[in-house]
Amino acid sequence: MRKVCVITATRAEYGLLKPLMELIKESDQLQLQIIATGAHLSPEFGLTYKNIENDGFFIDEKVEILLSSDTPASIVKTMGMAMMGMADVLPRLNPDLIVVLGDRYEILSIASAATIFKIPIAHLHGGEITEGAYDDAIRHSITKMSHLHFASTEDYKNRIIQMGENPENVFNVGAIGLDNIRDLKLLSKEELEADLDIKFNKYNYQVTFHPETLGNLTSAQQFQYLLNVIEKQKDSFFIFTKANSDTDGRIINQMIDDFVNKHPNIAKAFSSLGTLRFLSVVKVCDAIVGNSSSGILEAPSLHTATINIGDRQKGRIQASSVINVDNSESEITSGFESLKKILENNKLSETINPYDKGGAAKKILEKIIFNKIIKTNKSFYNLS
C-alpha cells in the first residue's frame, strides 16, 4: 500500500481536495494520510479541521503554524513555522507521495520541506495566472518542485510544460472542485433559509473578497469601495464568507463584521459555510461578488454570474458569465447594473465552463496509481 499524504491549510482547499481524498480512502492500492494545518486549526477561522473529521476522515497530523497577525512579517514567520512543523511530521508519516493544491504560502513551505526529504509531490491547479497576488509566483514555484501535475485546462497544461516540466507527467483533468457539484445534493432555497437563519430577497449575492496583495490600494480601501456599493443596492441580500489568513485578511473580516452589525436586515456573515452550504448558496444566488477563484471556477457550472473585482484573478481563463470590473465605486456599480441586464435576458443557463471536463478526481487517482515509481530528480524539458 503506497502512502499518499494530502495536506490542506484552508477550508476552500479542503473543499476542492475532498473528492480525491474519498477516492484515495476507498482505494485498495493506496493508503490515505492527512495533514491539517494553517487556518484549519484556528478558532478565528472556524476550526475547520472539524469539517474534515465530520466528513469521516482521520487526520494523521495537526500542525500548528498560524500566528494571530496577518502582517507581511507574520506571514513569513508562519511560513517558517510550517517548514519546522513539516520537518517533524514528514519523517514520522514517511509518505510515498504528497498531494497539494494551488498557490498559498503555507503550501510553498510544505513543498520546500518535501523537496528536501526527497518526497515526490503531486500538484493540482498549476500553470494558472493570478496577476494581482503574490500567489502567482508561489504557484509557479510549487510547480517547479512538483513531479505530477494536474492542470485544469489545456492552456495551463501547456504553460506547465513551457516551464520545463516533462509532458509525460502533466495532465489536463479539469477543475477538481466541479466534482462536488455533480456528487452533492445541493440544498434548496428554503432549506438554506432555515439552516442559515436568513431571508433571501429579490436579488441575492454571495460575497467573498480577499486582499489584493500586489495592489496599490490598502486592503481597507479595496474593500470599502465594494461595501459602499453594496449599501446602495435595493431589494438585495448579501451572504459574506470571510477572507482567508492572507496579508491584511483580518482587516477585511473586521469590516465585514462591522457592516453586518450595522445592516443585519440585508447581510449575514460566516467564517466558513462548508462545501455543501457554500455551493448551495452560490447556486441560489444571482452572482458571486468579489475576487474569489470560486467565481471563476465553480460559479459558471452552477449557472451563476460573477462580478469579479480588480486584478486578483487577472489572467485566468473565464466563462462568459464573468463580469470584470476595476476596483472603484463607479466600476463596481456598473458591474451590478450589467448583471441585472444579464438576469433580465436569462442567458446564464447557456454558460459553458471552460474548466469542466468531468470526473477530475477519478482521473487524478488513476494517474497516481499508474505512476508507482516517481523519481525526485527531474530533468528540465526543453521546448524544441
C-alpha positions, -999 to +999 in steps of 0.1 A: +000+000+000+016+033-011+010+061+013-005+092-002-005+122+021-030+150+013-020+183+030-045+211+035-044+245+052-077+262+044-114+255+042-115+262+004-086+240-003-101+211+016-134+215-002-117+211-035-095+181-024-123+162-007-135+142-038-099+129-043-094+122-006-126+100-007-113+080-037-078+075-021-095+063+011-116+038-008-086+025-029-073-009-023-038+002-036-033+034-017-033+044+020-046+079+027-028+102+051-040+137+060-021+166+075-043+196+086-025+229+093-029+267+089-063+282+093-079+248+099-067+249+134-076+285+142-108+294+162-108+327+144-113+309+110-138+284+123-117+254+134-125+239+101-104+208+108-136+196+124-153+196+090-126+171+078-133+148+108-171+152+105-168+140+069-154+107+082-116+113+077-089+106+102-063+134+104-029+119+110-012+151+120-023+186+130+005+211+126+000+245+143+017+273+123-007+303+123+002+335+142-026+358+154-015+385+130-015+390+092+013+414+086+039+405+060+063+397+088+039+373+105+031+356+072+069+350+066+072+337+102+042+314+096+060+300+065+090+293+087+069+275+113+053+255+085+087+242+074+097+234+110+064+215+115+069+195+084+104+187+095+088+167+124+058+151+108+070+141+073+096+117+087+070+102+110+045+096+083+071+088+056+046+092+027+054+079-008+037+110-023+022+142-010-007+159-027-011+197-026-033+222-043-029+258-056-008+287-046-009+295-009+022+305+011+018+275+035+019+251+006+051+267-007+068+259+027+054+224+027+066+217-009+100+230+001+102+207+030+091+177+009+118+185-017+145+183+010+131+150+022+130+137-014+093+131-012+075+133-046+048+160-050+015+159-069+003+194-076-032+205-086-041+237-104-006+246-116+000+267-147-026+293-138-021+331-136-034+355-110-016+387-116-030+407-086-015+385-058+019+371-048+002+337-050+011+338-087+048+334-080+042+309-053+021+287-076+049+286-103+075+279-076+055+249-064+052+237-100+090+235-102+092+214-071+064+190-082+066+157-101+030+151-111+009+180-124-029+181-127-039+212-147-075+225-151-073+235-188-052+226-218-036+261-218-025+256-182-011+222-191+009+238-219+022+265-196+035+239-171+053+222-200+067+256-210+082+259-175+103+228-182+081+200-169+080+167-188+048+164-208+045+127-197+039+140-161+014+168-170-023+161-173-053+182-181-081+169-158-103+199-154-111+216-121-115+191-093-140+213-074-166+207-100-168+171-089-186+184-058-213+200-079-221+166-096-217+145-064-235+166-038-273+170-034-274+208-030-298+225-006-329+243-018-336+280-012-360+271+016-335+247+033-308+274+032-331+300+047-338+276+076-303+264+080-286+298+078-314+317+096-317+342+067-344+355+043-335+358+006-346+389-013-354+397-049-316+398-057-291+377-038-254+377-037-226+357-022-196+379-013-160+367-009-133+393-010-096+386-004-068+412-001-052+420-035-017+415-021+001+432-051-024+461-054-016+498-049-046+503-026-047+492+010-070+463+018-093+486+037-096+509+006-102+480-017-130+465+003-146+498+013-154+506-023-174+473-025-192+480+008-202+515-003-218+500-035-235+471-016-251+496+008-269+512-021-283+480-036-321+478-033-342+446-028-309+426-022-295+403+004-257+395+008-241+364+023-205+371+032-178+345+037-148+358+054-113+362+040-085+336+044-054+342+065-037+363+039-019+396+045-045+420+060-073+394+059-083+403+094-089+439+083-114+427+058-131+404+083-135+432+109-150+454+082-174+426+073-185+422+110-190+460+113-211+461+081-233+432+091-238+446+126-249+479+110-271+462+083-285+429+098-315+430+075-296+429+043-264+409+052-251+380+072-215+368+076-200+333+081-164+323+089-170+291+069-200+276+052-186+242+043-186+228+008-223+218+007-237+250+020-213+272+001-221+256-033-258+257-024-256+294-016-238+301-049-265+281-069-293+300-053-277+335-056-277+356-087-239+362-085-207+358-066-193+392-059-156+399-050-124+383-062-125+346-052-114+319-076-149+303-069-164+329-091-141+318-120-140+280-114-173+269-098-199+295-104-202+290-142-211+253-137-239+264-113-251+289-139-245+318-115-229+350-126-197+366-112-188+402-106-150+399-105-134+429-089-098+441-095-067+421-106-066+392-081-079+368-107-065+386-137-050+362-163-073+332-155-094+318-184-130+328-178-166+318-188-189+343-204-208+347-171-179+366-155-182+404-154-148+420-148-147+455-132-119+476-118-117+483-080-136+516-079-172+525-068-182+535-103-169+503-119-185+481-092-218+499-096-216+493-133-210+456-126-242+453-107-261+471-135-246+448-161-256+418-140-292+428-138-293+432-176-279+396-179-306+383-155-333+400-175-322+383-207-319+349-188-287+338-206-269+322-177-284+288-183-263+287-216-230+293-198-202+269-207-175+264-181-140+260-197-128+241-165-155+215-167-141+182-181-159+159-156-145+134-132-113+152-123-107+133-090-110+099-107-086+109-134-061+121-108-064+089-088-058+068-120-026+087-127-013+084-091-019+046-092-003+043-126+028+062-116+041+037-090+077+048-091+083+086-092+119+098-093+125+130-074+155+141-096+140+158-126+154+169-159+144+202-175+123+196-205+133+220-233+108+230-259+120+223-294 
